[in-house]
C-alpha cells in the first residue's frame, strides 16, 4: 500500500505488486516449438511410409506415427497450464501452507504475547488493514494463537479512545516506532475497522470466549459513531473518522470499503443503529458510482477506487485529492470479492445485479486471457500489467457470473503461483498480493464460512437486553 494523503488511508498500489510475475510461468516456447515441429515431421514421414513401403514394412510407418502423435500431445500439454499445476494436491492443505508462509513473511513477533503484521516493502510499516486481514484469516483457519497475538498488539498500539483504529504505524524519523502522525496515521480506516469488528465476531463464534464479543460490540459502536457520515439524511460509511467532523461539503468514500455481509451481522449485534439503512445506502452508492461517468467521457461500468459524496444532496463527485482517483485498481478490485462473499452467504439479488453490470471484466478476459492491474473509469488501460491481488479480487465477479471463466482464472492465474513441492509460492509475493491471492482462492474453494452464524441464538447486548438471530 502507498502512503496516501493524511485523510485517505488507501490500499496497495503497483509499487507493492510484482510486475510481470506471470512471465515466470509462461510456457517455454523454446522447448515446445521444436517438439511440435518434430512431431509434425514424424507424422509426415509416417504418411509417406504408408504410401511407399511394402505391406511387410508398414511397422516402420506405425512407429513414426506413434512417436509423432506422442510428440504433438506432449507439446499440447506443455502449452497448457495443466503442465504447470501439480496433478495431486489438497486445496485445504494449500491454503494452510499459504497461511504458514504468510506468517513467516509478514507476522513479526514483538513479545511473548504480541505480534504485528508488517509490509517489508515499506520499511515494515503496520496498517490497521494488515491487522484486520491477519485476524480474519486466523479466525478462518482456526489459529487462535496468531489471532490473539495480533489483536493484543492492535489493542495496545492502534486502538483509539473512540474504539476505532489508527491506520498507520511504523518507524518515525527519530528512529522510534509509533503512529506515523506526519502521514495522518492517527486517523481511522473504516474498512479495517469493519474487518476487525467482523474478525472479533468470528473469533467469538469459533472459540466462544466472551471477551471477543465484548470487544466487537465496542468497535461496532465506534464505527457508527466515528466512521459513518450523513448525506442527504442517509447514513454512509466514509473513508475515515475525519469525514464526519470535517467542514467540507464533500465526504470521501471508497466503495471497496463496503461490506454488506458485515452490516447484516452488525445489525443483530447493535440494534441501536440502523445498519440495514447503511446496507441499503451502500448498495445505492455502489450502483451509482458504477453508472456515473464521474468526470470521464463515459463509464466502463466499473466501480471507482474513490469518490466524494455531497453531504447535503447525496450527489457523487470525483475527489480533488492525490491518490484518490476514480480508476478501477487496487482499491476497487476488492468490491467484486466482497459482493461475491455476500452472495455466497446471503444470496441478496443486489449482489448479483451489481456484479452483472461489470461485464467489462468479462470482455477483457475473453479478449486477452488476462486482466490489467488498473483501468480508468472509462475502461482505458492505466496499469497494463497483471497482479495476483487483482485476480484474487476480480475472481468474485467471475464466481457469480461465469463459473467456467472463474475456474480458468483460478487455475491459470492463482493456483499456478503455488508450488505443492515446497508448500509455498513459486515466487515470493508481497503483503497485498499474498493476502488477496489467498482471499480469492479461499472464496473459490468455499473455505470462508460465516463463523458469526454459530454465535448462540440469544446474545446479551446493550444493558442486558437480548436479540435473537
Secondary structure, DSSP 8 states (H G I E B T S, - for coil): -----TT------GGGS-TTGGGGGS--HHHHHHHHHHHHHHHHHHHHHHHHS-GGGHHHHHHHHHHHHHHHHHHHHHHSGGGGS-SS--HHHHHHHHHHHHHHHHEEE-SSS-EEE-BGGGTTBEEHHHHHHHHHHHHHHT-HHHHHHHHHHHHHHTB-TTSSBB-EEEE-TTS-EEE-GGGTTTSB-HHHHHHHHHHHHHHHHHH--HHHHHHHHHHHHHHHHHTEEEETTEEEE-SSTHHHH---SEEEE-GGG--HHHHHHHHHH-TTS-HHHHHHHHHHHHHHHHHS-TTSSS--S---S-EEEETTT--EE---STT----BSTTTHHHHHHHHHHHHHH--HHHHHHHHT-HHHHHHHHHHSS--SEE-TTS-EEE-S--HHHHHHHHHHHHHH-HHHHHHHIIIIIGGGEETTTTEESS---HHHHHHHHHHHHHHTT----GGGGS-SEEEEGGGEEEE-
